[in-house]
Amino acid sequence: MWLKPEEVLLKNALKLWVLERSNQYFVLQRRRGYGEEGGGGLAGLLVGTLDAVLDSTSKVAPFRILHQTPDSQVYWSIACGASREEITEHWDWLEHNVMNILSVFDSNEDITSFVQGKIRGLIAEEGKGSFTKEEDPEKFREGLMKFEKCFGLPEQEKLVTYYSCSYWKGRVPCQGWLYLSTNFLSFYSFLLGAEIKLIISWDAISKLEKTSNVILTESIHVCSRGEDHYFSMFLHINETFLLMEQLANYAVRRLFDKETFENDPVLHDPLQITKRGLESRAHSQQFRAFFRLPKEETLKEVHECFLWVPFTHYNAHGKMCISENYICFASQDGSLCSVIIPLREVIGVDKADPANRGVNISTKGKRAFRFTEVRDFEQLVTKLRIKCNATSSPQHITTEVASSSASDSAKDFDEVPPKTDLRDNSKTVSTEALMTVYHPQDAENLDPKMLKEKMKEQSWNILFFERGHGVSMFRTKKTRDLVVRGIPEALRGELWLLFSGAVNDMASSPGYYTELVEKSLGTCTLATDEIERDLRRSLPEHPAFQSDTGISALRRVLTAYAYRNPQIGYCQAMNILTSVLLLYAKEEEAFWLLVAVCERMLPDYFNRRIIGALVDQAVFEELIRVHLPQLTDHMMGMTFFSSVSLSWFLTLFISVLPIESAVNVVDCFFYDGIKAILQLGLAVLEYNMDKLLTCKDDAEAVTVLNRFFDSVTNKDSPLPPAVQQGSNLSDAKGDHPKVDITDLIRESNEVCVLVEIR
């Protein structure tokens, strides 16, 4: 634990303590006789006797850390520990967060004052813990009074939490307190005779990121109105950054999405915004985004554990995450292993191998998942059994039948019979992917490309045999490698449904799409008028959309979605994306894929203001500045990036690439999310760097990229030549050699390693 700094004369205590570690500013000592074989001799015996006769409140901890003022015999006790693990944790924190920066101070007195202030801040930080107004009113009131006194903000401004940290004023850190309230980020410091007061409105922040440099291991960088601010030496920097991110996001939503904001009682009422509530929402959002789960799911429990991976005979270390309807696992050991287990698929939860604290979960696909080293595993088994029993209602059983079969395959859903109006065939829901109708495969006459397609199918079948087939399959690096190569046509719709999480939405709402079609067709709105205008502009080169069959299916899906979500309704680019979805997925599956894209994977993209796309474009421009600075310098002052890349984001490159290449990009998008589009965009610019650097204006740069996109091919595509050549772009003029989309995607993964964007 951290201690209030007190003076210690080291020379008088040498016989009682043994030096274990030291550096220029700190000393770690162990109490003599503790942990030594033989008790440490006579001195150790005497110290042990002394400690034994002291009462429990006076006993000295066996480990301590001292701060030493250079060129002085005066030391300050700043931390103690009952175990080597505890004191080592404190020592490591000092080395990573404090050691490197002390050299910036001009005097030893400033160093000691700073260290003392930092330790006092850490003690206060630990003391307040994870308070809220309801849990610890005294601590909250104390922080609130300081907040109100220092900043004089309006009375309705609600303090959420505060943290001890350092703010960098020039090259010197100032120890103080960071206050996070509903509308402002504020900092106050009074140290070494200098007062610093900083107030930044959340909606004025243009950049918020965790960063590091030579001096600081980790800090939080805030850019507001062109000024950079750096905060460091947090006790828990990840927790702090998470809350800052949440509050900044809410400020943006207040500005750009007022209707949604006002309809959310938690966001609209400042009294509902608490530290615990923000953390819970943030963790649930991350959980849903990572595992592609329905928006209703809330993260309830997290257990650190190991998952037995049978095909590698290896225990993957990671975390088990549990929500109302799902048990999920993601590795943290670099193996990139993840699993999603819907409770609707679970048929048994049992204790296994009590010595290893094991939990066995059996599913309908005759697959068992074994988790070990689970803390409180017996209580967890009981909870999961209760959850599974709760999901075994007759209504849920119907859902299970609609969502799973013996092969646990999303492709084998039992269709709910559509309500067909014989007087209007436009309401007849199609049960076949359009590609199977307009591009039938002749098994007896396979050309080389079709043989490659069959070989890809065989690779996936081997993967399914090893790792499972369906929602609960193991997802590993090999899964991703196969996705990059391009998903086989026969499996594309099924796997898009699986990787997007749309399979779960569809399973929970049997018959929903058919009902929407009944209700929506025949209605007349602004959205339906726009849909009618765009129907025949959607992949017009493909035979599926040169007939009433494809056009009617596209009309039904777009109209049903506009009816479901009037806040979005219909937006241009939705027709292009939906056309591709209908090629490879059944009509109802295409609808749920569209729901997954618009409401989960690309939120705020498909509306009048396309805020989500604009935000990701800003991220893209920042990535270009970081990874392709030469291009940024050359294009300075041009609107090139925003004007060209918007269609890339809105249509997932479908509008600029030939269709047989674009579907490979969609494969990667459904597996990796927006990260795949950002990485591919960077790879495209890097590939064309030399030519772009010679361009004198936007039009010339656009021409270079158009010719490049037209040269992109898919050497493994089984599509007929007439379809492969279809594109919105002009024919290539020999400026570019042919580029294989699979090679380009592989290169895009090497351009940079991106963190999760959302």
Rosetta blueprint (number, residue, H / E / L):
1 M L
2 W E
3 L E
4 K E
5 P E
6 E E
7 E E
8 V E
9 L E
10 L H
11 K H
12 N H
13 A L
14 L L
15 K L
16 L L
17 W E
18 V E
19 L E
20 E E
21 R E
22 S E
23 N L
24 Q L
25 Y L
26 F E
27 V E
28 L E
29 Q E
30 R E
31 R E
32 R L
33 G L
34 Y L
35 G L
36 E L
37 E H
38 G H
39 G H
40 G H
41 G H
42 L H
43 A H
44 G H
45 L H
46 L H
47 V H
48 G H
49 T H
50 L H
51 D H
52 A H
53 V H
54 L L
55 D L
56 S L
57 T L
58 S L
59 K L
60 V L
61 A L
62 P L
63 F E
64 R E
65 I E
66 L E
67 H E
68 Q E
69 T L
70 P L
71 D L
72 S L
73 Q L
74 V E
75 Y E
76 W E
77 S E
78 I E
79 A E
80 C E
81 G E
82 A L
83 S L
84 R H
85 E H
86 E H
87 I H
88 T H
89 E H
90 H H
91 W H
92 D H
93 W H
94 L H
95 E H
96 H H
97 N H
98 V L
99 M H
100 N H
101 I H
102 L H
103 S H
104 V H
105 F L
106 D L
107 S L
108 N H
109 E H
110 D H
111 I H
112 T H
113 S H
114 F H
115 V H
116 Q H
117 G H
118 K H
119 I H
120 R H
121 G H
122 L H
123 I H
124 A H
125 E H
126 E H
127 G H
128 K H
129 G L
130 S L
131 F L
132 T L
133 K L
134 E L
135 E L
136 D L
137 P H
138 E H
139 K H
140 F H
141 R H
142 E H
143 G H
144 L H
145 M H
146 K H
147 F H
148 E H
149 K H
150 C H
151 F H
152 G L
153 L L
154 P L
155 E L
156 Q L
157 E L
158 K L
159 L E
160 V E
161 T E
162 Y E
163 Y E
164 S E
165 C E
166 S E
167 Y E
168 W E
169 K E
170 G L
171 R L
172 V E
173 P E
174 C E
175 Q E
176 G E
177 W E
178 L E
179 Y E
180 L E
181 S E
182 T L
183 N L
184 F E
185 L E
186 S E
187 F E
188 Y E
189 S E
190 F E
191 L E
192 L L
193 G L
194 A E
195 E E
196 I E
197 K E
198 L E
199 I E
200 I E
201 S E
202 W H
203 D H
204 A H
205 I E
206 S E
207 K E
208 L E
209 E E
210 K E
211 T E
212 S L
213 N L
214 V L
215 I L
216 L L
217 T L
218 E L
219 S E
220 I E
221 H E
222 V E
223 C E
224 S E
225 R L
226 G L
227 E E
228 D E
229 H E
230 Y E
231 F E
232 S E
233 M L
234 F L
235 L L
236 H L
237 I H
238 N H
239 E H
240 T H
241 F H
242 L H
243 L H
244 M H
245 E H
246 Q H
247 L H
248 A H
249 N H
250 Y H
251 A H
252 V H
253 R H
254 R H
255 L H
256 F H
257 D L
258 K H
259 E H
260 T H
261 F H
262 E H
263 N H
264 D L
265 P H
266 V H
267 L H
268 H H
269 D L
270 P H
271 L H
272 Q H
273 I L
274 T L
275 K H
276 R H
277 G H
278 L H
279 E H
280 S H
281 R H
282 A H
283 H H
284 S H
285 Q H
286 Q H
287 F H
288 R H
289 A H
290 F H
291 F H
292 R L
293 L L
294 P L
295 K L
296 E L
297 E L
298 T L
299 L L
300 K L
301 E E
302 V E
303 H E
304 E E
305 C E
306 F E
307 L E
308 W E
309 V E
310 P L
311 F L
312 T L
313 H L
314 Y E
315 N E
316 A E
317 H E
318 G E
319 K E
320 M E
321 C E
322 I E
323 S L
324 E L
325 N L
326 Y E
327 I E
328 C E
329 F E
330 A E
331 S E
332 Q L
333 D L
334 G L
335 S L
336 L L
337 C L
338 S E
339 V E
340 I E
341 I E
342 P E
343 L H
344 R H
345 E H
346 V E
347 I E
348 G E
349 V E
350 D E
351 K E
352 A E
353 D L
354 P H
355 A H
356 N H
357 R L
358 G E
359 V E
360 N E
361 I E
362 S E
363 T E
364 K L
365 G L
366 K L
367 R L
368 A E
369 F E
370 R E
371 F E
372 T E
373 E L
374 V L
375 R L
376 D L
377 F H
378 E H
379 Q H
380 L H
381 V H
382 T H
383 K H
384 L H
385 R H
386 I H
387 K H
388 C H
389 N H
390 A H
391 T L
392 S L
393 S L
394 P H
395 Q H
396 H H
397 I H
398 T H
399 T H
400 E H
401 V H
402 A H
403 S H
404 S L
405 S L
406 A L
407 S L
408 D L
409 S L
410 A H
411 K H
412 D H
413 F L
414 D L
415 E L
416 V L
417 P L
418 P L
419 K L
420 T L
421 D L
422 L L
423 R L
424 D L
425 N H
426 S H
427 K H
428 T L
429 V L
430 S L
431 T L
432 E L
433 A L
434 L H
435 M H
436 T H
437 V H
438 Y H
439 H L
440 P L
441 Q L
442 D L
443 A L
444 E L
445 N L
446 L L
447 D L
448 P H
449 K H
450 M H
451 L H
452 K H
453 E H
454 K H
455 M H
456 K H
457 E H
458 Q H
459 S H
460 W H
461 N H
462 I H
463 L H
464 F H
465 F H
466 E H
467 R H
468 G L
469 H L
470 G L
471 V L
472 S L
473 M L
474 F L
475 R E
476 T L
477 K H
478 K H
479 T H
480 R H
481 D H
482 L H
483 V H
484 V H
485 R H
486 G L
487 I L
488 P L
489 E H
490 A H
491 L H
492 R H
493 G H
494 E H
495 L H
496 W H
497 L H
498 L H
499 F H
500 S H
501 G L
502 A H
503 V H
504 N H
505 D H
506 M H
507 A H
508 S H
509 S L
510 P L
511 G L
512 Y H
513 Y H
514 T H
515 E H
516 L H
517 V H
518 E H
519 K H
520 S H
521 L L
522 G L
523 T L
524 C L
525 T L
526 L H
527 A H
528 T H
529 D H
530 E H
531 I H
532 E H
533 R H
534 D H
535 L H
536 R H
537 R H
538 S L
539 L L
540 P L
541 E L
542 H L
543 P H
544 A H
545 F H
546 Q L
547 S L
548 D H
549 T H
550 G H
551 I H
552 S H
553 A H
554 L H
555 R H
556 R H
557 V H
558 L H
559 T H
560 A H
561 Y H
562 A H
563 Y H
564 R H
565 N L
566 P L
567 Q L
568 I L
569 G L
570 Y L
571 C L
572 Q L
573 A L
574 M H
575 N H
576 I H
577 L H
578 T H
579 S H
580 V H
581 L H
582 L H
583 L H
584 Y H
585 A L
586 K L
587 E H
588 E H
589 E H
590 A H
591 F H
592 W H
593 L H
594 L H
595 V H
596 A H
597 V H
598 C H
599 E H
600 R H
601 M H
602 L L
603 P L
604 D L
605 Y L
606 F L
607 N L
608 R L
609 R L
610 I L
611 I H
612 G H
613 A H
614 L H
615 V H
616 D H
617 Q H
618 A H
619 V H
620 F H
621 E H
622 E H
623 L H
624 I H
625 R H
626 V H
627 H H
628 L L
629 P H
630 Q H
631 L H
632 T H
633 D H
634 H H
635 M H
636 M L
637 G L
638 M L
639 T L
640 F H
641 F H
642 S H
643 S H
644 V H
645 S H
646 L H
647 S H
648 W H
649 F H
650 L H
651 T H
652 L L
653 F L
654 I L
655 S L
656 V L
657 L L
658 P L
659 I H
660 E H
661 S H
662 A H
663 V H
664 N H
665 V H
666 V H
667 D H
668 C H
669 F H
670 F H
671 Y H
672 D H
673 G L
674 I H
675 K H
676 A H
677 I H
678 L H
679 Q H
680 L H
681 G H
682 L H
683 A H
684 V H
685 L H
686 E H
687 Y H
688 N L
689 M H
690 D H
691 K H
692 L H
693 L L
694 T L
695 C L
696 K L
697 D L
698 D H
699 A H
700 E H
701 A H
702 V H
703 T H
704 V H
705 L H
706 N H
707 R H
708 F H
709 F H
710 D H
711 S H
712 V E
713 T E
714 N L
715 K L
716 D L
717 S L
718 P L
719 L L
720 P L
721 P H
722 A H
723 V H
724 Q H
725 Q L
726 G L
727 S L
728 N L
729 L L
730 S L
731 D L
732 A L
733 K L
734 G L
735 D L
736 H L
737 P L
738 K L
739 V E
740 D E
741 I H
742 T H
743 D H
744 L H
745 I H
746 R H
747 E H
748 S H
749 N H
750 E H
751 V H
752 C L
753 V L
754 L L
755 V L
756 E L
757 I L
758 R L
